[in-house]
Every structure is written in structure tokens, then in C-alpha cells.
């Protein structure tokens, strides 16, 4: 079957299997920021944005994304042109092993777009609760997201 989506800002038509998860599809398309973790929607490392909202792509069939906009961390910045949130993660030392980093950045990106400068630490911590991290203790990622929110134009 053919899936029609907007992927990282580009209209795409992609051949998929009816049972293929969105995570599997994105990794097949070489978008490796989408991590393969638990496959049960518990760890959050497979998080992507679906129409701007964080979702766990391991428990979403690719077909369910038909007609929607999918954003991975590759879609918000590039190695030569980092998004301010990506820069904040680097500047604050929020990147440790990096496994959960793409998911945390996407969660933070969605929060900042929704809340802007009014974003609170409690809101960030609540949102990040769905993304498991074994390295940072969440302190630096929270700091990075709050720093990027403070520096935003909204």
C-alpha cells in the first residue's frame, strides 16, 4: 500500500506493509534518530512529532500516519545549521550517550512551540517523563529546554 505523508517538510509517497510500524518505516528510510527501544511505547526513544505532537512511533502503524505531517529530529536542524534547541543541548552538556537525545529534543521542541517563554520546569519534567534516560538524570535536558524556551522569539 502507498502511504502519503509530509516527512520533515517534504511530501512523500512511500510503499509500506499494512503491519509496518512508523518506527520501522522511518528507520528503513535511514532516519536513525528514531531509536529502536522497547517496541511497547514505554521508553519513548522512538518519539517523533505527528502533526506537531509527540507520539511513540513503535506503537503506531505507518498507515495511521497517512495524510499527516511527521517530523524527526533531522527535520528541525542539520549538522551545519542546528536548531537553537539542539545548540542548547550541546551548550548545557545535556547530551550524554545520546540514545534518548533525539526524543527529548522533539518533546522540548513541541513544548516550546506550544508554550514559548512561559514554559515551566514542572511542564518540562512532566513531558520528559515519557522518555527514559539512564545517563543524565534529566537535569541537563531540562536546563537545555528551559534555556531554549527563554531564548525563543515567542
N, C-alpha and C positions, 0 to 999 in steps of 0.2 A: 504494500500500500504506500501511497505517496503522502508525506507529511509536508504541509506548507506552514512555515514559521518565519518569523524575523529573528535571526540569530546574531546577536551582537551588532545589531543595526543593519544587517543585510538580509533581504528577502531570499529565502531558500526553499527549494523543493527537494526532499530527501526520501529515498526509498527506505522504508522501515519494515520490520516484522511486527505483527499485531501484539506480540508479547514482549517486545523490547522496551526496557525502561529508558527513561530520559537520560539517566546517568550512563547507561551502556552506549546509547546513541552518541552522546557528547564525547565520550572517550574514544569511540570509533572514529569520530570526526577530528581526533587528535587535540581535543580541548582537555588537557591533562590537569588543569587546575581543579576540575571536578573529581574529587577523590573517591576511591572505592573503599568504603569502610565497612559498615555493619550490614548493609542491604536490608535493614528493617526500619529505617527512619529514626534511629535513636542517637547516632553520633553527630549528625549534621555536617560531616565533612564533604558531603555531596551537594551542599546547598548551591542553588542558582536562583536567579530572580526570574519569576514568571509574571509578566506584566508589572514589573517593579516590586513584587512582593517575594520575600524569601520562601523557597519550598525545598523539600528534600527530594532530590531527583531520583534517588534509588527506589522510592515507593510510588513514583508517578510514571504511568505508561507514557511513552513518547507520543502515542496517538492522542493523549489528553492535551498535549500542547498545540494541537492543530489550530492554526489561526491566531496564535498568541505570540508574544514577544518574549524571547529567552535571552537573558544576559548572564554571561560568565565573567569572571574577573578579567579575562582577556578583552572583554568588551568595554571596560571602563578606563583602561590605560594600556600603554605599551612600554616595553623596556626603555625606549628613548623618550617617552612622554608619559611619565607616571601621573596618575590621578593624585590630587592632594592627599587623599586618604591613604594611598599606598606610600606616599612620601612620609606621612605622619607615622605609619607603622615602622618604617626604617629609622626615622629620626628618634623615636622613643624606645627603640630596641624591642618592639613588640613581636618581631619575627624570631622564633627560636628554631625548632626543627622545620617549621613551615607547613606541616601537613594540614593543620586547621586554618592557616592564614587566609587562603582564598575565601573560605566560607565566612570567616569573621569580617573580612573586608566587605563582602557583599551584604552581610547583615548591617554593618555600620553604614554602608552606602545608602541602603534603603532607609535606615533611621534618619540619617542626615537629610535626605531628600524630604522626608515626612516632617521632621521637627526643626531642622536648621539649628540656629543658635540656642533655641530653648531646650535642647536635648539635655537630659539629666543623667547623672551617673547611675541612678536606680533603673532608668529606662534602658540604658546600655547593658547593664548587668542582666536584666530580665531577658532582653533579646538574645544575648550571648549564651544564656543558659541552655539553649538548644544546640550548641556547638561544643563538643568535648575537646579539651586541650589538656595535655599531660605535662606541658613544659612551662607555661608562663604563669599559671595561677591567675590568669585573666587580668592582672594588674596593668601590665603594659598595653594590651589590646584596648582596654577600657580607656586608658590615658590617651592612646592614639586616636580613638574615635572622638573623644571629647575635644581633643586639640583640633582635629579636622573640622568638627562642628563649629568651634569657636572661630575658625578662620574662614568659614563659608560666607558667601555673599547673601544667603537667605536669612 
